[in-house]
Amino acid sequence: MNQTANVYALADTAACFGVAELISGEDEQGGVTLRMEQSGRSVSLIAQVAVPRSAPLLAHCRVLVAGNSTDQLFVIGLLDVVDNDSPVVKTNDGAESVLENKEGEEKLLVYSSDNKLVFEYDSIQKKSILHCTEGDVVLNAENGNIKLNAAKEVEINGSDVSLTSKRLSIKSFFADLVIARMETQTDTIIESAKNVYRTVKELTQLRAGRRRVFVDETYQVNADKVLLRSENDVKVKAEKIHLG
């Protein structure tokens, strides 16, 4: 029920009319705080409840409001009413947790003091969601470890993903990399594999100061054409050399 609505000015009058959501429940004087859209942004406004009700209104009710201006608003109708028996826990600064039952869904919602959704738990789908619409999310373990464990997938999405570490260890039964362009800069690369297969559609090029190749058994080159060019000597040493 975390929604906002527009405030509409009636033609040729200074009156305002629209649908809004209660940020706070009704106080002892019948006052409530509303959240509405004004000039393309969400604003908080104060209104007085002017409708009959058997119990005080709770936060997150959707109501119909009207008034001479946004400074003089009155609640004149109820649209969606939060059950007064729904558990609501509030902190001193206004943060609250609400158990929401709607259309067969049961969710535990945690709102910050400025009525922004922070945490959501869906008991039907068994899903937990942490919301951070503004600012950064930082996990610090100054004297410990941070572990992410999942029985299934762990997915990371971002425009830029950066890893900084003194030591990086990756263990995987199968790795599948799809990269448009990859650049690697390192002092030393040591690879160990049982078999290595590479397929290059066009060109593979190696530039090195020196190159050594050690082969225990057969060194085989198959090509349509083979060109060897050297600025100095070319030496071939073998017990037997077969040409033809």
N, C-alpha and C positions, 0 to 999 in steps of 0.2 A: 504493500500500500504506500510505498515511498514514492509519491507522485507530487508534481507541481501543476499549477493551473494558471491561466492568464487572468488578469484583471481587465475588464472591459468598461470603458467610459460610455454612458448612454448619450445619444445624440442630443445636442443643444442643452445639456445639463452638465453639472459638475459631479453627478452621481457615479458611483462605481458598482459593478455587479460581476460576480464570478464564482468559481468553485476553487476551494483551497483545502489544504490539509493542516490539521492541528499539529503544531510542533510540541506544545505543552498542553497538559490537561487543564481543565477549568479550575480557577482558584476560588477562594471563598467569596470574592466580589463578582463572580461571573465573568471574569476576564480570561481570554485565551490568546495565545500567540499563533499566528498563521504563517504559512509559507506559500507565496504566490510569485508568479512571473511578472516582472515590471520592467519594461524597456529592454527586454531580452536577457534579464538576469533574475535570479531567484532572490527574493527579499523577504524579510521577516516583518510582519505587521501585527499590531494589537487590535483586538476586536472584543466587543461585548456580546455575550450570548443573549439572544432575544427570542428564544423559542422555548416552549414548554418541554421539560424533560423530567424523568423520574429519578435520574441520578446524574452527577456531574459528568461532563464529557471527558474522555480520555484522549491522550495523544494518538495521532495517526487516524483519527476520524476524518472523513471527507465531508465538508460542509458547504452550504451555499451562503455567500456573504453579500452584503450590499451596504451602501453608505453614501454620504455626501462627498467624501473624498477618501483617500487611502489613510488619512489620519483619523477618520470617524467611520469605522466599519462595525457592522453588526452581523452576527450569525442569525440568519433567518430560516434556515432549513438544514436538515440532516440527510446525508446521502448514504454513506457507509459508516456504520457505528461499530466501534470496537466493543467486544463483549466485556462488560465490567468485571466478569469473573476471570478474564485472561490474566495470567501472572505477569506483573510488571515490576521490575526491580530498578530503582533509581539510585544514583550516587548523589552526593551533595552538590556537585557541579552541574548536574543535569543529564549526565550520561545514563542510558537506560537499556535494559534488555526486555524484549517483548516476545511472547509466544504467539505466533500468528497462525490461525487456521483459516484457509481460504481455498474453496473449490477442491477439497480433498487433499490439499497439501498442508503439511505442518512444518513450520520453519521457526527456528529460534534466531531472532535478530538482535544485534547489539548496535546501538546508536551512540555517537559521541555527544558531547554537550551542545554542539551546534547542529544536532540532528542529522548527521551524515552517517550512512551505513558503514560500519566498521567490520563486522563479522556476521556471517550467515551460515546456519547449519540446517540442511534439508534432511529431515528424519526419514522421508520416503526414499529419496535417492541415496541416502547415506553420504552426502557431499558436504564438505566444509569449505567456505570461501572467505578469504581475508581481502577486504576492500581497502584500497588506498588511492583515492581520486586525486589527491594533491600531495606533493612532497615525495620524499624518498622512503624506502623501506631498508633498514640496516639491521643485520644480525651480527652481534658482537659476542665472541667468546674469548675474552682476553686471556684466560688461564685454562681453557678447555678446548674441546672439539665441537664441530658442527656436523651432524650426520643427517642425511636425507635417505630414508628407507621406504621403499614401496614394493608391494608384491607384483605390481605390473609396471606401467611406464612412468618414467620421470621425464617431463618435457619442459624445455626452456625456450622461450620466444623473446626476441629483442632485436631492435635495429642494430645494435652493437653488443657483442658478448666478449668480455675480456677476462682472461685468467692470468693471475700473477702468483707465482709460487717458486720457492727455492727448489722444490722437487715435485715433479708431476708423474704419477703412476696411473696407468690405465690398463685394466684387465677386462677382456671381453672374449666370449666364445666366438662371436661374429661381429665384424665392424663393416658398416656400409657408409661410405663417404661420397656425397654428391656436391662438388665444389666447382663453380664457374672458373675461378682463378685462385691458385694457391702459391704463395711466396714463403719460402723458408730461409731463415738466416741462422746459422749455428756454427760453432767452432769445430765440432767433431760429430760425425754421425757413425754409429756402429750398428749394423743390422745383422741379424742371424735368422735364417729361415731354411726350411727343408727344401722348398721349391719356390721359385719366383717366376711369374708369368706377367709380361707386360705387352699391351697392344697399343701401338701408336699409329694413328691414321695417317698423319703427314710426316712431320720431322721430329726427330729426337737429336739433341745436340749436347755435347759435353765439352766444356773448356776447362783445362786443368794445367797446372804447372808441370806435373809428372803423372804418369798413369802406369800402374802395374796390374797385371791379371795373372792369377795363379789358378791353374786348372789341373786337377789330379788325373783326369782321364782324357776325354776327347774335347778338343776345341774346334767347333764346326761353325762355318759361316756359309750361308746360302743366300745368294743375291742374284739379281738379273745382271748387274755390273758391279765390279769391285775395283776401286781406285785407291792406290796407295801413293802418297806424295810425301817426300821428305826434303828438307832444305839441305841436309847433310847425308851421312851414310845410312844405308839400309843393310842390316846384317840378318842373315838367316842361318841358324845352326841346328843341324839335325843329323842323326845317323844315316838316314836315307831321305832323299828329296825326289818326289815323283812329279813330273810335269806332263801334261797332256790329258 
